[in-house]
Amino acid sequence: DGGITQSPKYLFRKEGQNVTLSCEQNLNHDAMYWYRQDPGQGLRLIYYSQIVNDFQKGDIAEGYSVSREKKESFPLTVTSAQKNPTAFYLCATQLDRGNTEAFFGQGTRLTVV
Amino acid sequence: QQQVKQSPQSLIVQKGGISIINCAYENTAFDYFPWYQQFPGKGPALLIAIRPDVSEKKEGRFTISFNKSAKQFSLHIMDSQPGDSATYFCAASVTGNQFYFGTGTSLTVIP
């Protein structure tokens, strides 16, 4: 929120399809993150990126892919290899990884139909 | 394994009461402990945070209590209001590294 835009807000995917979630920021933050939120499980880290053209796997990266071609953008692709993709996906940024506060977007709710 | 354990899962409090949410951690290298507030359909927002060199931090009606020896920290919401009804997440990190979040507490404040 306040500089982090996630789109779409709601997304429906058929089984076997890849879908891409958008995250754009105008905060000039170096670090960007993707989290998955499931009821009763908190937020789990999927991927993160500290600089352009570099990203690292988080705790649950299987079935997901990312790119960081521009500082402002960090799209997440949910591939058909992700067996249980229905969840609320949150993008977050930090000024840099040494700076502590994380700012979150409004989220995208993905549903497999 | 859960790096940060949070309890209770849900909490119902009367208006004007005190809401208390607890978290525990194992990694003594953690040096930053934030609490996030999340309303339905929205992203979490930072509420208050503490570092382990202090035992308590207060911002308005919100207080973090930190017990380094017990590896526990808690959020206290004084004079709870219906507008405080939300999900609260504790988290911990080593500066420069990823956050580990608790599983969340759904707080309902009854008018």
gemmi code that builds the backbone of each chain (N, CA, C; Angstrom):
import gemmi

chains = {
    "A": [
        ("ASP", (0.847, -1.177, 0.000), (0.000, 0.000, 0.000), (0.885, 1.229, 0.000)),
        ("GLY", (0.331, 2.356, -0.478), (1.078, 3.592, -0.446), (2.341, 3.506, -1.245)),
        ("GLY", (2.285, 3.018, -2.500), (3.461, 2.941, -3.331), (3.742, 1.551, -3.838)),
        ("ILE", (3.010, 0.576, -3.380), (3.140, -0.786, -3.874), (1.806, -1.189, -4.486)),
        ("THR", (1.815, -1.541, -5.744), (0.595, -1.892, -6.453), (0.659, -3.339, -6.890)),
        ("GLN", (-0.299, -4.112, -6.403), (-0.426, -5.490, -6.830), (-1.656, -5.616, -7.715)),
        ("SER", (-1.519, -6.362, -8.791), (-2.672, -6.597, -9.655), (-2.577, -7.983, -10.270)),
        ("PRO", (-3.751, -8.579, -10.556), (-5.072, -8.081, -10.195), (-5.361, -8.347, -8.722)),
        ("LYS", (-6.463, -7.849, -8.230), (-6.846, -8.099, -6.839), (-7.358, -9.531, -6.696)),
        ("TYR", (-8.089, -9.989, -7.709), (-8.606, -11.364, -7.732), (-8.193, -12.014, -9.047)),
        ("LEU", (-7.838, -13.285, -8.971), (-7.391, -14.004, -10.163), (-7.887, -15.438, -10.088)),
        ("PHE", (-8.426, -15.906, -11.196), (-8.914, -17.272, -11.256), (-8.098, -18.021, -12.294)),
        ("ARG", (-7.695, -19.207, -11.924), (-6.842, -19.993, -12.819), (-7.427, -21.369, -12.995)),
        ("LYS", (-7.386, -21.826, -14.205), (-7.776, -23.215, -14.456), (-6.580, -24.109, -14.171)),
        ("GLU", (-6.855, -25.316, -13.768), (-5.772, -26.248, -13.499), (-4.930, -26.439, -14.765)),
        ("GLY", (-3.602, -26.453, -14.583), (-2.699, -26.633, -15.713), (-2.227, -25.346, -16.358)),
        ("GLN", (-2.796, -24.223, -15.931), (-2.405, -22.945, -16.505), (-1.346, -22.257, -15.661)),
        ("ASN", (-0.496, -21.495, -16.345), (0.403, -20.581, -15.636), (-0.285, -19.218, -15.529)),
        ("VAL", (-0.083, -18.542, -14.416), (-0.596, -17.178, -14.273), (0.498, -16.307, -13.671)),
        ("THR", (0.448, -15.026, -14.006), (1.455, -14.094, -13.508), (0.792, -13.000, -12.685)),
        ("LEU", (1.327, -12.795, -11.476), (0.865, -11.754, -10.575), (1.834, -10.585, -10.665)),
        ("SER", (1.274, -9.393, -10.727), (2.099, -8.206, -10.896), (2.347, -7.519, -9.563)),
        ("CYS", (3.564, -7.001, -9.390), (3.915, -6.155, -8.246), (4.783, -5.018, -8.755)),
        ("GLU", (4.302, -3.805, -8.572), (5.023, -2.608, -8.992), (5.173, -1.679, -7.792)),
        ("GLN", (6.354, -1.066, -7.656), (6.573, -0.139, -6.546), (7.239, 1.147, -7.025)),
        ("ASN", (6.849, 2.249, -6.404), (7.457, 3.536, -6.724), (8.162, 4.135, -5.509)),
        ("LEU", (8.562, 3.259, -4.595), (9.227, 3.694, -3.365), (10.735, 3.765, -3.518)),
        ("ASN", (11.240, 3.329, -4.672), (12.684, 3.270, -4.924), (13.388, 2.319, -3.946)),
        ("HIS", (12.671, 1.272, -3.543), (13.246, 0.278, -2.644), (14.033, -0.757, -3.426)),
        ("ASP", (15.144, -1.184, -2.863), (15.970, -2.184, -3.535), (15.399, -3.597, -3.398)),
        ("ALA", (14.941, -3.939, -2.201), (14.543, -5.315, -1.911), (13.049, -5.512, -2.132)),
        ("MET", (12.707, -6.616, -2.769), (11.306, -6.971, -2.989), (11.100, -8.446, -2.657)),
        ("TYR", (9.900, -8.749, -2.180), (9.592, -10.082, -1.677), (8.231, -10.530, -2.176)),
        ("TRP", (8.064, -11.847, -2.280), (6.743, -12.448, -2.467), (6.490, -13.427, -1.330)),
        ("TYR", (5.307, -13.242, -0.699), (4.856, -14.133, 0.360), (3.538, -14.781, -0.054)),
        ("ARG", (3.342, -15.949, 0.485), (2.058, -16.626, 0.343), (1.421, -16.696, 1.722)),
        ("GLN", (0.120, -16.379, 1.780), (-0.614, -16.422, 3.046), (-1.744, -17.426, 2.948)),
        ("ASP", (-1.736, -18.392, 3.848), (-2.792, -19.380, 3.968), (-3.365, -19.304, 5.376)),
        ("PRO", (-4.644, -19.605, 5.537), (-5.251, -19.542, 6.878), (-4.495, -20.409, 7.869)),
        ("GLY", (-4.163, -19.848, 9.006), (-3.502, -20.595, 10.065), (-2.019, -20.858, 9.850)),
        ("GLN", (-1.459, -20.343, 8.751), (-0.040, -20.611, 8.486), (0.803, -19.345, 8.400)),
        ("GLY", (0.227, -18.227, 8.605), (1.026, -17.010, 8.550), (1.509, -16.710, 7.140)),
        ("LEU", (2.619, -15.984, 7.051), (3.195, -15.602, 5.767), (4.450, -16.434, 5.517)),
        ("ARG", (4.492, -17.028, 4.358), (5.663, -17.827, 4.007), (6.343, -17.247, 2.779)),
        ("LEU", (7.677, -17.177, 2.820), (8.458, -16.517, 1.780), (8.629, -17.420, 0.556)),
        ("ILE", (8.273, -16.873, -0.612), (8.390, -17.618, -1.862), (9.717, -17.292, -2.553)),
        ("TYR", (9.924, -16.023, -2.861), (11.134, -15.527, -3.509), (11.433, -14.131, -3.000)),
        ("TYR", (12.703, -13.731, -3.109), (13.058, -12.362, -2.820), (14.160, -11.904, -3.750)),
        ("SER", (14.265, -10.582, -3.886), (15.261, -9.986, -4.770), (15.848, -8.766, -4.077)),
        ("GLN", (17.156, -8.674, -4.073), (17.826, -7.526, -3.450), (18.215, -6.466, -4.468)),
        ("ILE", (18.476, -6.913, -5.705), (18.869, -5.973, -6.758), (18.322, -6.467, -8.090)),
        ("VAL", (18.346, -5.605, -9.064), (17.883, -5.964, -10.401), (18.700, -7.138, -10.934)),
        ("ASN", (17.978, -8.016, -11.623), (18.572, -9.188, -12.267), (19.139, -10.203, -11.280)),
        ("ASP", (18.706, -10.121, -10.038), (19.124, -11.113, -9.049), (17.956, -11.449, -8.145)),
        ("PHE", (17.745, -12.731, -7.858), (16.691, -13.143, -6.940), (17.083, -14.478, -6.323)),
        ("GLN", (16.474, -14.741, -5.160), (16.797, -15.938, -4.396), (15.516, -16.665, -4.012)),
        ("LYS", (15.602, -17.983, -3.891), (14.469, -18.769, -3.440), (14.235, -18.562, -1.957)),
        ("GLY", (12.965, -18.552, -1.603), (12.583, -18.552, -0.206), (12.273, -19.962, 0.250)),
        ("ASP", (11.416, -20.062, 1.257), (11.134, -21.355, 1.865), (10.228, -22.248, 1.034)),
        ("ILE", (9.404, -21.647, 0.153), (8.430, -22.451, -0.592), (8.436, -22.074, -2.077)),
        ("ALA", (9.602, -22.091, -2.712), (9.752, -21.614, -4.086), (9.253, -22.605, -5.143)),
        ("GLU", (9.083, -23.861, -4.792), (8.720, -24.866, -5.789), (7.385, -24.543, -6.454)),
        ("GLY", (7.373, -24.543, -7.792), (6.152, -24.254, -8.524), (5.954, -22.784, -8.837)),
        ("TYR", (6.920, -21.956, -8.456), (6.861, -20.518, -8.701), (8.110, -20.057, -9.448)),
        ("SER", (7.991, -18.942, -10.162), (9.154, -18.317, -10.777), (8.983, -16.809, -10.734)),
        ("VAL", (10.100, -16.097, -10.770), (10.080, -14.634, -10.709), (11.097, -14.074, -11.684)),
        ("SER", (11.017, -12.764, -11.889), (12.032, -12.030, -12.639), (12.178, -10.659, -12.009)),
        ("ARG", (13.314, -10.026, -12.210), (13.532, -8.672, -11.700), (14.334, -7.913, -12.747)),
        ("GLU", (13.665, -7.558, -13.820), (14.309, -6.852, -14.926), (14.387, -5.353, -14.673)),
        ("LYS", (13.494, -4.850, -13.833), (13.490, -3.432, -13.473), (13.392, -3.321, -11.966)),
        ("LYS", (13.933, -2.250, -11.414), (13.896, -2.060, -9.968), (12.464, -1.976, -9.463)),
        ("GLU", (11.568, -1.414, -10.283), (10.209, -1.158, -9.856), (9.299, -2.388, -9.901)),
        ("SER", (9.719, -3.447, -10.574), (8.802, -4.534, -10.882), (9.356, -5.894, -10.469)),
        ("PHE", (8.476, -6.705, -9.892), (8.901, -8.042, -9.435), (7.727, -8.998, -9.640)),
        ("PRO", (7.444, -9.405, -10.867), (6.299, -10.282, -11.120), (6.547, -11.720, -10.670)),
        ("LEU", (5.479, -12.345, -10.238), (5.505, -13.734, -9.782), (4.654, -14.578, -10.716)),
        ("THR", (5.227, -15.648, -11.242), (4.471, -16.592, -12.063), (4.197, -17.845, -11.252)),
        ("VAL", (2.931, -18.197, -11.172), (2.512, -19.432, -10.532), (2.359, -20.456, -11.639)),
        ("THR", (3.206, -21.451, -11.642), (3.208, -22.411, -12.740), (2.278, -23.588, -12.455)),
        ("SER", (2.066, -24.383, -13.461), (1.216, -25.565, -13.303), (1.855, -26.586, -12.369)),
        ("ALA", (3.122, -26.429, -12.071), (3.804, -27.348, -11.150), (3.444, -27.087, -9.691)),
        ("GLN", (2.837, -25.946, -9.419), (2.408, -25.638, -8.051), (1.096, -26.377, -7.809)),
        ("LYS", (1.125, -27.349, -6.924), (0.000, -28.266, -6.759), (-1.187, -27.662, -6.026)),
        ("ASN", (-0.940, -26.699, -5.194), (-2.023, -26.107, -4.411), (-1.893, -24.591, -4.428)),
        ("PRO", (-2.185, -23.953, -5.536), (-1.898, -22.528, -5.671), (-2.930, -21.587, -5.064)),
        ("THR", (-4.080, -22.096, -4.690), (-5.110, -21.213, -4.137), (-4.623, -20.606, -2.828)),
        ("ALA", (-4.475, -19.288, -2.799), (-3.937, -18.595, -1.625), (-4.017, -17.095, -1.852)),
        ("PHE", (-3.630, -16.363, -0.828), (-3.517, -14.902, -0.889), (-2.034, -14.587, -1.019)),
        ("TYR", (-1.670, -13.852, -2.069), (-0.260, -13.577, -2.350), (0.053, -12.117, -2.055)),
        ("LEU", (1.113, -11.912, -1.312), (1.500, -10.572, -0.887), (2.898, -10.229, -1.381)),
        ("CYS", (3.020, -9.043, -1.943), (4.307, -8.506, -2.353), (4.752, -7.499, -1.298)),
        ("ALA", (6.026, -7.469, -0.984), (6.544, -6.534, 0.011), (7.860, -5.938, -0.474)),
        ("THR", (8.192, -4.776, 0.061), (9.463, -4.141, -0.270), (10.158, -3.653, 0.992)),
        ("GLN", (11.452, -3.504, 0.895), (12.263, -2.856, 1.912), (13.219, -1.922, 1.200)),
        ("LEU", (13.565, -0.831, 1.870), (14.521, 0.104, 1.269), (15.768, -0.661, 0.817)),
        ("ASP", (16.290, -1.456, 1.696), (17.332, -2.424, 1.365), (17.300, -3.480, 2.459)),
        ("ARG", (18.043, -4.541, 2.331), (17.924, -5.645, 3.268), (18.513, -5.305, 4.625)),
        ("GLY", (19.267, -4.223, 4.700), (19.765, -3.800, 5.996), (18.777, -2.910, 6.717)),
        ("ASN", (17.808, -2.404, 6.009), (16.768, -1.579, 6.607), (15.613, -2.463, 6.983)),
        ("THR", (15.045, -2.263, 8.137), (14.199, -3.295, 8.695), (12.733, -3.285, 8.292)),
        ("GLU", (12.106, -2.100, 8.161), (10.663, -2.122, 7.957), (10.308, -2.644, 6.579)),
        ("ALA", (9.354, -3.538, 6.527), (8.824, -4.055, 5.271), (7.459, -3.433, 5.007)),
        ("PHE", (7.230, -3.060, 3.768), (5.952, -2.484, 3.346), (5.267, -3.482, 2.427)),
        ("PHE", (3.968, -3.661, 2.628), (3.231, -4.661, 1.885), (2.250, -4.028, 0.913)),
        ("GLY", (2.018, -4.740, -0.207), (0.948, -4.392, -1.105), (-0.381, -4.902, -0.584)),
        ("GLN", (-1.438, -4.701, -1.365), (-2.787, -5.069, -0.940), (-3.127, -6.521, -1.216)),
        ("GLY", (-2.261, -7.216, -1.937), (-2.455, -8.631, -2.126), (-3.250, -9.003, -3.366)),
        ("THR", (-3.035, -10.233, -3.826), (-3.814, -10.841, -4.903), (-4.336, -12.175, -4.399)),
        ("ARG", (-5.641, -12.354, -4.529), (-6.227, -13.632, -4.134), (-6.356, -14.490, -5.379)),
        ("LEU", (-5.639, -15.605, -5.381), (-5.647, -16.536, -6.510), (-6.503, -17.746, -6.161)),
        ("THR", (-7.387, -18.099, -7.063), (-8.261, -19.256, -6.868), (-8.169, -20.156, -8.092)),
        ("VAL", (-7.969, -21.419, -7.844), (-7.970, -22.400, -8.931), (-9.389, -22.907, -9.126)),
        ("VAL", (-9.874, -22.851, -10.363), (-11.244, -23.294, -10.642), (-11.228, -24.517, -11.555)),
    ],
    "B": [
        ("GLN", (10.065, -26.101, 10.159), (9.637, -25.856, 11.529), (9.351, -24.374, 11.704)),
        ("GLN", (8.412, -24.075, 12.592), (7.995, -22.706, 12.802), (9.066, -21.990, 13.600)),
        ("GLN", (9.639, -20.937, 13.014), (10.685, -20.189, 13.706), (10.111, -19.297, 14.802)),
        ("VAL", (8.881, -18.862, 14.587), (8.218, -17.999, 15.560), (6.848, -18.605, 15.856)),
        ("LYS", (6.584, -18.871, 17.109), (5.323, -19.480, 17.521), (4.440, -18.430, 18.169)),
        ("GLN", (3.204, -18.334, 17.679), (2.292, -17.278, 18.120), (1.044, -17.883, 18.725)),
        ("SER", (0.553, -17.238, 19.782), (-0.692, -17.684, 20.424), (-1.391, -16.502, 21.066)),
        ("PRO", (-2.705, -16.540, 21.213), (-3.610, -17.594, 20.728), (-3.906, -17.425, 19.250)),
        ("GLN", (-4.576, -18.374, 18.671), (-4.970, -18.293, 17.265), (-6.083, -17.275, 17.076)),
        ("SER", (-6.968, -17.198, 18.065), (-8.048, -16.218, 18.015), (-8.298, -15.692, 19.418)),
        ("LEU", (-8.848, -14.486, 19.470), (-9.019, -13.795, 20.736), (-10.246, -12.907, 20.638)),
        ("ILE", (-11.107, -12.995, 21.635), (-12.287, -12.135, 21.709), (-12.196, -11.320, 22.984)),
        ("VAL", (-12.310, -10.004, 22.857), (-12.138, -9.106, 23.986), (-13.287, -8.102, 23.993)),
        ("GLN", (-13.722, -7.743, 25.172), (-14.732, -6.692, 25.288), (-14.104, -5.329, 25.044)),
        ("LYS", (-14.892, -4.433, 24.491), (-14.436, -3.050, 24.313), (-13.929, -2.490, 25.635)),
        ("GLY", (-12.761, -1.865, 25.574), (-12.157, -1.301, 26.772), (-11.228, -2.253, 27.493)),
        ("GLY", (-11.234, -3.508, 27.110), (-10.376, -4.502, 27.748), (-8.961, -4.499, 27.184)),
        ("ILE", (-8.151, -5.397, 27.724), (-6.755, -5.520, 27.279), (-6.612, -6.784, 26.430)),
        ("SER", (-6.061, -6.622, 25.246), (-5.781, -7.764, 24.369), (-4.301, -8.100, 24.497)),
        ("ILE", (-4.002, -9.382, 24.673), (-2.611, -9.813, 24.815), (-2.334, -10.959, 23.857)),
        ("ILE", (-1.313, -10.788, 23.041), (-0.910, -11.803, 22.065), (0.556, -12.119, 22.331)),
        ("ASN", (0.878, -13.405, 22.332), (2.214, -13.835, 22.717), (2.954, -14.506, 21.558)),
        ("CYS", (4.263, -14.311, 21.549), (5.116, -14.987, 20.564), (6.384, -15.486, 21.232)),
        ("ALA", (6.893, -16.599, 20.720), (8.118, -17.181, 21.224), (9.026, -17.534, 20.053)),
        ("TYR", (10.319, -17.480, 20.285), (11.277, -17.773, 19.220), (12.433, -18.575, 19.795)),
        ("GLU", (13.210, -19.173, 18.920), (14.357, -19.970, 19.339), (15.692, -19.361, 18.941)),
        ("ASN", (15.719, -18.690, 17.784), (16.985, -18.200, 17.236), (17.435, -16.943, 17.988)),
        ("THR", (18.481, -17.080, 18.777), (18.959, -15.941, 19.573), (19.646, -14.876, 18.723)),
        ("ALA", (19.837, -15.149, 17.449), (20.429, -14.143, 16.560), (19.404, -13.118, 16.083)),
        ("PHE", (18.125, -13.412, 16.270), (17.102, -12.442, 15.869), (17.340, -11.122, 16.603)),
        ("ASP", (17.271, -10.014, 15.854), (17.518, -8.724, 16.485), (16.465, -7.675, 16.148)),
        ("TYR", (15.353, -8.120, 15.571), (14.295, -7.174, 15.228), (12.976, -7.919, 15.319)),
        ("PHE", (12.021, -7.343, 16.055), (10.766, -8.033, 16.353), (9.604, -7.069, 16.093)),
        ("PRO", (9.028, -7.149, 14.900), (7.891, -6.267, 14.584), (6.561, -6.971, 14.793)),
        ("TRP", (5.530, -6.173, 14.951), (4.158, -6.648, 14.931), (3.448, -5.968, 13.761)),
        ("TYR", (2.714, -6.782, 13.009), (1.960, -6.264, 11.881), (0.469, -6.454, 12.130)),
        ("GLN", (-0.312, -5.521, 11.631), (-1.769, -5.554, 11.730), (-2.327, -5.709, 10.316)),
        ("GLN", (-3.276, -6.620, 10.171), (-3.846, -6.854, 8.849), (-5.371, -6.884, 8.929)),
        ("PHE", (-6.001, -6.043, 8.105), (-7.454, -6.057, 7.972), (-7.835, -6.949, 6.795)),
        ("PRO", (-9.057, -7.502, 6.819), (-9.457, -8.449, 5.758), (-9.265, -7.878, 4.359)),
        ("GLY", (-8.656, -8.672, 3.495), (-8.457, -8.275, 2.117), (-7.376, -7.240, 1.892)),
        ("LYS", (-6.619, -6.930, 2.923), (-5.556, -5.928, 2.819), (-4.208, -6.550, 3.144)),
        ("GLY", (-3.136, -5.832, 2.798), (-1.818, -6.271, 3.188), (-1.513, -5.868, 4.621)),
        ("PRO", (-0.604, -6.577, 5.272), (-0.213, -6.204, 6.645), (0.454, -4.834, 6.665)),
        ("ALA", (0.316, -4.156, 7.788), (0.971, -2.869, 7.996), (1.694, -2.890, 9.325)),
        ("LEU", (2.887, -2.317, 9.344), (3.674, -2.303, 10.576), (2.948, -1.528, 11.668)),
        ("LEU", (2.849, -2.156, 12.842), (2.171, -1.543, 13.975), (3.181, -0.973, 14.965)),
        ("ILE", (4.108, -1.799, 15.363), (5.119, -1.414, 16.336), (6.226, -2.449, 16.269)),
        ("ALA", (7.452, -2.056, 16.619), (8.570, -2.993, 16.565), (9.521, -2.716, 17.721)),
        ("ILE", (10.307, -3.730, 18.062), (11.248, -3.600, 19.181), (12.537, -4.315, 18.843)),
        ("ARG", (13.615, -3.844, 19.437), (14.902, -4.539, 19.354), (15.226, -5.092, 20.734)),
        ("PRO", (16.054, -6.122, 20.821), (16.247, -6.826, 22.091), (17.034, -6.078, 23.149)),
        ("ASP", (17.462, -4.857, 22.851), (18.189, -4.106, 23.877), (17.250, -3.351, 24.829)),
        ("VAL", (15.944, -3.422, 24.571), (14.966, -2.823, 25.481), (13.926, -3.872, 25.850)),
        ("SER", (13.309, -3.695, 27.007), (12.352, -4.685, 27.485), (10.910, -4.301, 27.185)),
        ("GLU", (10.698, -3.044, 26.835), (9.332, -2.605, 26.572), (9.351, -1.390, 25.646)),
        ("LYS", (8.347, -1.347, 24.780), (8.182, -0.185, 23.917), (6.705, 0.111, 23.811)),
        ("LYS", (6.362, 1.376, 23.972), (4.952, 1.754, 23.976), (4.705, 2.815, 22.916)),
        ("GLU", (3.623, 2.627, 22.155), (3.187, 3.626, 21.189), (1.670, 3.724, 21.293)),
        ("GLY", (1.226, 4.755, 21.961), (-0.205, 4.933, 22.164), (-0.775, 3.805, 23.007)),
        ("ARG", (-1.792, 3.124, 22.484), (-2.408, 2.026, 23.233), (-1.696, 0.697, 23.037)),
        ("PHE", (-0.652, 0.674, 22.215), (0.037, -0.559, 21.873), (1.396, -0.625, 22.579)),
        ("THR", (1.651, -1.765, 23.212), (2.899, -1.971, 23.938), (3.480, -3.323, 23.567)),
        ("ILE", (4.782, -3.342, 23.301), (5.491, -4.615, 23.163), (6.277, -4.831, 24.441)),
        ("SER", (6.126, -6.023, 25.000), (6.967, -6.450, 26.114), (7.916, -7.519, 25.611)),
        ("PHE", (9.185, -7.402, 25.966), (10.196, -8.305, 25.427), (10.967, -8.952, 26.563)),
        ("ASN", (11.039, -10.275, 26.561), (11.777, -11.022, 27.577), (12.858, -11.816, 26.876)),
        ("LYS", (14.071, -11.262, 26.887), (15.164, -11.865, 26.130), (15.544, -13.230, 26.685)),
        ("SER", (15.559, -13.368, 27.994), (15.996, -14.637, 28.591), (15.010, -15.760, 28.294)),
        ("ALA", (13.733, -15.411, 28.233), (12.704, -16.406, 27.942), (12.469, -16.561, 26.446)),
        ("LYS", (13.077, -15.704, 25.652), (12.871, -15.694, 24.208), (11.400, -15.581, 23.855)),
        ("GLN", (10.776, -14.588, 24.484), (9.354, -14.351, 24.262), (9.114, -12.846, 24.126)),
        ("PHE", (8.098, -12.511, 23.357), (7.664, -11.127, 23.289), (6.154, -11.106, 23.072)),
        ("SER", (5.548, -10.045, 23.513), (4.087, -9.994, 23.464), (3.613, -8.598, 23.090)),
        ("LEU", (2.414, -8.577, 22.543), (1.745, -7.329, 22.183), (0.572, -7.134, 23.129)),
        ("HIS", (0.505, -5.970, 23.727), (-0.606, -5.610, 24.590), (-1.351, -4.449, 23.943)),
        ("ILE", (-2.650, -4.613, 23.798), (-3.484, -3.528, 23.285), (-4.375, -3.078, 24.419)),
        ("MET", (-4.119, -1.900, 24.909), (-4.900, -1.355, 26.024), (-6.166, -0.702, 25.493)),
        ("ASP", (-7.209, -0.693, 26.332), (-8.475, -0.034, 25.962), (-8.877, -0.460, 24.539)),
        ("SER", (-8.973, -1.756, 24.325), (-9.253, -2.289, 22.992), (-10.556, -1.722, 22.425)),
        ("GLN", (-10.530, -1.424, 21.141), (-11.675, -0.828, 20.442), (-12.123, -1.729, 19.286)),
        ("PRO", (-13.398, -1.649, 18.906), (-13.868, -2.452, 17.767), (-13.026, -2.250, 16.508)),
        ("GLY", (-12.491, -1.069, 16.325), (-11.637, -0.805, 15.170), (-10.301, -1.526, 15.216)),
        ("ASP", (-9.974, -2.109, 16.361), (-8.749, -2.905, 16.482), (-8.950, -4.328, 15.973)),
        ("SER", (-10.197, -4.685, 15.698), (-10.489, -6.030, 15.206), (-9.758, -6.270, 13.892)),
        ("ALA", (-8.843, -7.224, 13.896), (-7.956, -7.479, 12.765), (-7.158, -8.734, 13.082)),
        ("THR", (-6.317, -9.119, 12.162), (-5.368, -10.201, 12.410), (-4.003, -9.597, 12.701)),
        ("TYR", (-3.355, -10.095, 13.730), (-2.061, -9.568, 14.151), (-0.997, -10.644, 13.965)),
        ("PHE", (0.112, -10.236, 13.380), (1.235, -11.137, 13.157), (2.462, -10.615, 13.885)),
        ("CYS", (3.112, -11.492, 14.618), (4.432, -11.151, 15.095), (5.442, -11.658, 14.067)),
        ("ALA", (6.635, -11.146, 14.128), (7.693, -11.568, 13.215), (9.031, -11.364, 13.894)),
        ("ALA", (10.046, -11.992, 13.325), (11.400, -11.833, 13.831), (12.363, -11.933, 12.662)),
        ("SER", (13.468, -11.239, 12.796), (14.483, -11.317, 11.746), (15.848, -10.961, 12.304)),
        ("VAL", (16.835, -11.400, 11.608), (18.189, -10.896, 11.770), (18.330, -9.806, 10.724)),
        ("THR", (18.723, -8.615, 11.131), (18.795, -7.496, 10.198), (19.578, -7.888, 8.956)),
        ("GLY", (18.956, -7.633, 7.791), (19.589, -8.001, 6.539), (19.148, -9.345, 6.020)),
        ("ASN", (18.326, -10.025, 6.779), (17.854, -11.348, 6.375), (16.324, -11.404, 6.400)),
        ("GLN", (15.779, -12.541, 6.033), (14.339, -12.625, 5.863), (13.600, -12.554, 7.190)),
        ("PHE", (12.344, -12.143, 7.081), (11.440, -12.166, 8.221), (10.862, -13.569, 8.379)),
        ("TYR", (10.642, -13.947, 9.618), (9.881, -15.154, 9.940), (8.636, -14.694, 10.690)),
        ("PHE", (7.473, -15.089, 10.164), (6.214, -14.627, 10.731), (5.573, -15.705, 11.586)),
        ("GLY", (4.856, -15.263, 12.624), (3.990, -16.163, 13.360), (2.761, -16.489, 12.525)),
        ("THR", (1.933, -17.375, 13.052), (0.778, -17.851, 12.300), (-0.427, -16.920, 12.380)),
        ("GLY", (-0.331, -15.877, 13.178), (-1.396, -14.880, 13.220), (-2.394, -15.112, 14.325)),
        ("THR", (-2.957, -14.005, 14.818), (-4.024, -14.030, 15.818), (-5.169, -13.170, 15.326)),
        ("SER", (-6.333, -13.763, 15.237), (-7.522, -13.025, 14.829), (-8.173, -12.417, 16.069)),
        ("LEU", (-8.144, -11.105, 16.146), (-8.706, -10.390, 17.302), (-10.073, -9.824, 16.953)),
        ("THR", (-11.034, -10.096, 17.808), (-12.366, -9.503, 17.686), (-12.653, -8.732, 18.958)),
        ("VAL", (-12.962, -7.468, 18.828), (-13.316, -6.632, 19.967), (-14.824, -6.396, 19.918)),
        ("ILE", (-15.497, -6.858, 20.942), (-16.963, -6.775, 21.003), (-17.388, -5.446, 21.616)),
        ("PRO", (-18.281, -4.729, 20.940), (-18.716, -3.414, 21.470), (-19.395, -3.518, 22.842)),
    ],
}
model = gemmi.Model(1)
for chain_id, residues in chains.items():
    chain = gemmi.Chain(chain_id)
    for i, (resn, *xyz) in enumerate(residues, 1):
        res = gemmi.Residue()
        res.name, res.seqid = resn, gemmi.SeqId(i, " ")
        for name, pos in zip(("N", "CA", "C"), xyz):
            atom = gemmi.Atom()
            atom.name, atom.element = name, gemmi.Element(name[0])
            atom.pos, atom.b_iso = gemmi.Position(*pos), 0.0
            res.add_atom(atom)
        chain.add_residue(res)
    model.add_chain(chain)
structure = gemmi.Structure()
structure.add_model(model)
structure.setup_entities()
